[in-house]
Amino acid sequence: MTFRFRRSAIALAIAVSMVGATRAQEPEAELTVQAINTYVGKSIEKFNLENPGRKVRFRLVSFQSILESLPVQLASGRGPDISMVADWGGLARYYLDLRPYVDNAYFEREFPRILSMLREDGKGAAINGMSGALTLNGAYVNVTLFRQAGVEMPKAGATWDDWAKATREVAKRTKVPIAMEMDRSAHRFASIAISYGAQLIDDDGNFVADEGLKAAMRKFVEWHRDGTMPMDLWGAVGGATHRDNFQDFMNAKVVFYFGGSWQLERMNQQVGDLFDWVVVDAPCGPSSCTLMPGGGAMVAFKHTKNPKLAAEVLSFLSRDDVMRESLSRGANIPAATSLVKSGVEYNNVSERVKEALAVYRRQVPDVPERAYRFQGWRFQRAALNSITTRISQVLNNELDVEKAAAFIKKDVDLAMLAVRQ
């Protein structure tokens, strides 16, 4: 018994030592990359295959984590080496400048507006990251309802008022409860505001509550008062709470829904052929026909212990073939200059979604500079929260538009002061 026990113990010890040796031989991850979608993960897998001497680990995280946990990690000098970021300008002080390690001319040519949004206060010449994909706000229209109502759909170049008039008539004839609906999001509202002439921020980086913003607010309130838009969304929900209304559009309860390109995956999977729908060109205001840009950029951080490898990964993600492959995995709008011009071949979406992506893509060059500037502004979130809250107060007769605009300006100025002190 004693001999058997010793023999077993020796065998166990050898096995343990072999496992330990195997683990010791496994290369440790040199970098950690995190993002909210699997497309990036697939690209990191490809990087590791093409670079067998490297070990880059991918971590799938939630959007909430990117928005709330990442800033806390960065403030304490921790966090991943590379991450997707949604608060483009707000975290700029933590970004690694890639200029010593990457092809500067290539990045400047392919991502000029992306780079501008990633720079602190939008100034300087730093190359802080990239984004292969862009999101845009956008309008979805139930074509089946227009057909049933016998109403002609407004054409490209139609105004917000044109769409309001047409959708009211469709809703009336088809007994659909909602003519127009917009996500409860000031980011969506910003498309209207800029279309009506709002500057939002000036050249010195201060918030502007100008006549363009007030005109857009008045028009938005008017649509709620006359029944074009439902009061039980922007008016009934308090504070800055975000709510999207995709469900209403999916259930054919609304004629015109203003959401964004990120809904295309759901349109593809959940709506399918239940009814005919299209994405239409941006409705126009007196100043422009504007869609707000958004999405996530990929950046490296100053605390990384391997900046050269971090730059190699971001250069890899910026490669033409890698971007095309990543974009083609879903309903993604290209951000790189060359891909916006040439387009991308999509293999996993319906023909209707491909048509919608084409509508979005052709509008990318028309997004005005002020929209990109606002998207990359480090205090954008404070402005968005205040705009949503104050518009709701106007709808509930707690404020008029003039006072609401003044309060938005005050709210944002206080938020800026708190950060800069």
SVG drawing of the C-alpha trace seen along z (x, -y; Angstrom):
<svg xmlns="http://www.w3.org/2000/svg" viewBox="-58 -84 66 86">
<polyline fill="none" stroke="black" stroke-width="0.4" points="0.0,0.0 2.8,-2.3 4.6,-1.6 1.5,-2.2 0.8,-5.4 4.4,-6.7 4.2,-5.6 0.9,-7.5 2.3,-10.6 5.3,-10.6 3.1,-10.3 0.9,-13.1 3.9,-15.3 5.2,-14.7 1.8,-15.5 1.5,-18.7 5.1,-19.8 4.3,-19.1 1.1,-21.2 3.1,-24.0 5.8,-23.8 3.1,-24.0 1.6,-27.0 4.9,-28.6 5.6,-28.2 2.3,-29.9 3.0,-33.5 1.3,-36.0 -0.9,-38.6 1.2,-41.7 -1.9,-43.8 -5.6,-43.8 -8.1,-45.2 -11.8,-45.7 -14.8,-46.6 -18.6,-46.2 -18.9,-44.1 -17.5,-40.8 -16.3,-42.4 -13.3,-43.8 -12.7,-40.5 -12.6,-38.7 -10.0,-41.3 -7.8,-40.7 -7.9,-37.0 -6.7,-37.7 -3.9,-39.9 -2.7,-37.1 -2.7,-34.7 -0.7,-37.0 1.7,-37.8 2.5,-34.5 5.1,-36.1 2.5,-38.5 -0.2,-37.8 -3.1,-40.3 -6.2,-39.4 -9.7,-40.6 -12.3,-41.4 -16.0,-41.8 -17.6,-44.4 -21.0,-46.2 -21.7,-49.8 -22.4,-50.7 -18.9,-49.6 -17.4,-51.7 -19.4,-54.7 -19.1,-54.4 -16.4,-52.0 -13.7,-52.9 -13.4,-56.6 -13.0,-55.5 -10.2,-53.0 -8.4,-55.6 -8.5,-58.2 -6.6,-55.7 -4.1,-54.9 -5.5,-51.4 -7.6,-49.8 -7.1,-48.1 -4.3,-49.1 -6.7,-49.7 -10.5,-50.3 -13.5,-51.4 -14.6,-54.8 -18.0,-56.6 -17.1,-59.8 -14.6,-60.8 -13.3,-64.1 -14.1,-63.6 -11.3,-61.1 -8.8,-62.7 -6.3,-63.5 -5.7,-59.7 -5.1,-58.9 -1.7,-57.8 -0.4,-59.9 0.4,-57.4 2.5,-59.7 5.9,-58.2 4.7,-54.7 2.2,-54.9 1.9,-56.1 0.8,-59.7 -0.2,-60.5 -2.4,-57.4 -4.3,-58.2 -4.7,-61.8 -6.0,-60.9 -8.4,-58.1 -9.7,-59.5 -9.5,-63.4 -12.7,-64.1 -12.3,-61.1 -8.9,-62.4 -10.3,-65.9 -13.0,-64.5 -10.4,-62.5 -8.1,-65.5 -8.4,-67.3 -10.6,-70.3 -10.4,-69.5 -7.0,-71.2 -3.5,-70.1 -2.2,-67.5 -2.2,-64.3 -3.2,-61.0 -5.1,-59.3 -6.9,-56.5 -9.2,-55.4 -12.7,-54.2 -13.5,-51.9 -17.2,-52.4 -19.5,-55.3 -23.0,-55.6 -25.5,-58.2 -28.9,-59.4 -31.5,-58.6 -35.2,-58.4 -37.0,-55.1 -40.3,-55.3 -43.1,-52.7 -43.6,-52.6 -46.5,-50.2 -48.5,-52.8 -47.8,-55.5 -49.0,-53.1 -52.2,-52.1 -52.9,-55.8 -52.4,-56.8 -50.1,-59.6 -46.9,-60.4 -43.7,-60.1 -41.6,-63.3 -38.5,-63.2 -34.8,-63.8 -34.4,-67.4 -37.8,-67.5 -38.1,-69.6 -39.0,-68.5 -42.3,-70.3 -42.9,-68.3 -42.5,-65.1 -44.7,-66.2 -47.5,-67.2 -47.2,-63.9 -47.0,-61.6 -50.0,-63.3 -52.1,-62.6 -50.9,-59.0 -51.6,-58.4 -55.1,-59.9 -56.0,-57.8 -54.6,-54.5 -55.7,-55.0 -52.1,-54.6 -51.6,-56.2 -48.3,-58.0 -47.2,-60.1 -43.7,-60.9 -41.5,-59.7 -38.0,-60.3 -35.9,-58.5 -35.8,-60.3 -32.3,-61.5 -30.8,-64.9 -28.3,-63.4 -31.2,-62.7 -32.6,-66.1 -29.2,-67.7 -29.8,-66.7 -32.9,-69.0 -31.1,-71.7 -28.2,-71.9 -30.6,-71.8 -32.3,-74.8 -29.1,-76.7 -27.8,-75.9 -24.1,-76.2 -24.1,-74.4 -20.5,-75.3 -18.4,-78.2 -14.8,-78.5 -13.7,-78.9 -15.3,-75.6 -18.3,-77.2 -21.9,-76.1 -24.1,-78.4 -27.9,-78.7 -28.6,-80.6 -31.7,-81.3 -31.2,-78.2 -31.4,-76.0 -34.5,-77.9 -36.2,-77.6 -35.6,-73.8 -37.1,-73.6 -40.1,-75.6 -40.7,-73.4 -40.3,-70.2 -42.7,-71.5 -45.2,-72.4 -45.2,-68.8 -46.0,-67.5 -48.7,-70.1 -50.5,-69.3 -50.3,-65.6 -47.6,-64.9 -45.4,-63.4 -46.7,-61.6 -46.5,-63.3 -46.1,-60.0 -42.4,-59.8 -40.5,-63.1 -43.2,-64.6 -43.9,-61.7 -40.4,-60.5 -38.4,-62.8 -34.9,-64.0 -32.3,-62.9 -33.6,-59.3 -32.9,-57.8 -35.5,-55.7 -35.5,-54.4 -38.7,-53.8 -37.8,-51.1 -40.5,-48.8 -43.2,-51.2 -41.8,-51.2 -41.4,-47.4 -45.1,-47.1 -46.2,-49.5 -47.5,-52.0 -45.6,-54.9 -45.2,-56.2 -41.8,-58.0 -39.3,-57.0 -36.1,-59.0 -33.5,-56.7 -30.1,-55.7 -28.1,-53.3 -27.4,-51.0 -31.1,-49.9 -30.4,-48.3 -29.3,-45.0 -32.7,-44.9 -34.5,-45.9 -32.8,-43.0 -33.6,-40.5 -36.9,-41.6 -38.8,-43.5 -37.6,-41.6 -40.5,-41.5 -43.3,-42.3 -43.8,-45.5 -41.9,-47.7 -39.6,-50.2 -36.8,-52.5 -34.2,-54.8 -34.7,-58.3 -32.3,-61.2 -31.9,-63.6 -34.9,-66.0 -33.9,-69.6 -34.3,-72.7 -33.7,-76.3 -30.0,-75.9 -29.1,-72.3 -30.1,-68.7 -28.1,-67.2 -27.5,-63.8 -25.5,-63.6 -22.5,-61.2 -21.6,-58.9 -20.3,-55.4 -17.1,-54.2 -13.5,-55.0 -10.6,-52.7 -7.8,-54.3 -4.7,-53.4 -3.9,-54.8 -0.8,-56.5 -0.5,-53.9 0.2,-51.0 3.5,-49.4 3.8,-48.5 3.0,-51.6 4.7,-50.3 2.6,-47.1 -0.6,-49.2 0.2,-51.3 0.7,-48.1 -2.7,-46.8 -4.4,-50.1 -2.6,-50.2 -3.7,-46.7 -7.4,-47.6 -7.0,-50.6 -5.8,-48.4 -8.2,-48.5 -8.8,-44.7 -9.3,-44.4 -11.8,-47.3 -13.7,-45.8 -13.9,-42.4 -15.0,-43.8 -17.7,-46.1 -19.1,-43.3 -19.9,-41.2 -22.9,-43.4 -24.8,-46.6 -21.9,-49.1 -21.3,-52.4 -17.7,-53.0 -15.8,-55.9 -12.5,-55.8 -12.4,-58.2 -11.5,-55.5 -14.3,-53.1 -16.9,-55.9 -16.1,-56.5 -15.9,-52.9 -18.5,-51.3 -18.3,-47.9 -19.7,-44.5 -22.1,-43.2 -22.7,-39.5 -24.9,-39.0 -27.7,-41.5 -30.9,-41.7 -31.2,-43.7 -33.4,-46.2 -30.6,-46.8 -28.0,-47.1 -30.2,-49.8 -30.5,-51.6 -26.7,-51.4 -26.2,-53.0 -28.5,-55.9 -26.5,-56.4 -23.1,-56.1 -23.8,-58.7 -24.7,-61.2 -21.4,-60.8 -19.6,-63.5 -22.5,-65.9 -22.3,-65.8 -21.3,-69.4 -18.2,-70.2 -20.2,-71.5 -21.8,-68.1 -18.4,-66.4 -17.2,-69.2 -20.2,-68.7 -19.8,-64.9 -16.1,-65.2 -16.7,-68.0 -15.6,-66.9 -18.7,-68.4 -21.2,-67.0 -22.7,-64.6 -23.5,-67.5 -25.2,-69.4 -27.2,-66.4 -28.5,-65.6 -29.5,-69.2 -31.2,-69.6 -33.3,-66.4 -34.3,-67.5 -35.2,-71.1 -37.2,-70.2 -39.3,-67.8 -39.9,-70.7 -41.2,-72.9 -43.5,-70.1 -44.9,-69.9 -45.4,-73.7 -42.8,-74.1 -40.7,-76.4 -41.0,-78.3 -38.4,-77.9 -36.5,-81.1 -36.1,-80.1 -35.2,-76.5 -32.5,-77.7 -31.1,-79.9 -31.1,-77.0 -29.3,-74.7 -26.6,-77.3 -26.3,-77.7 -26.3,-73.9 -23.5,-73.3 -21.4,-76.3 -21.6,-75.0 -20.5,-71.5 -17.5,-73.0 -16.6,-75.1 -16.7,-72.1 -14.2,-70.2 -11.9,-73.1 -11.6,-74.2"/>
</svg>
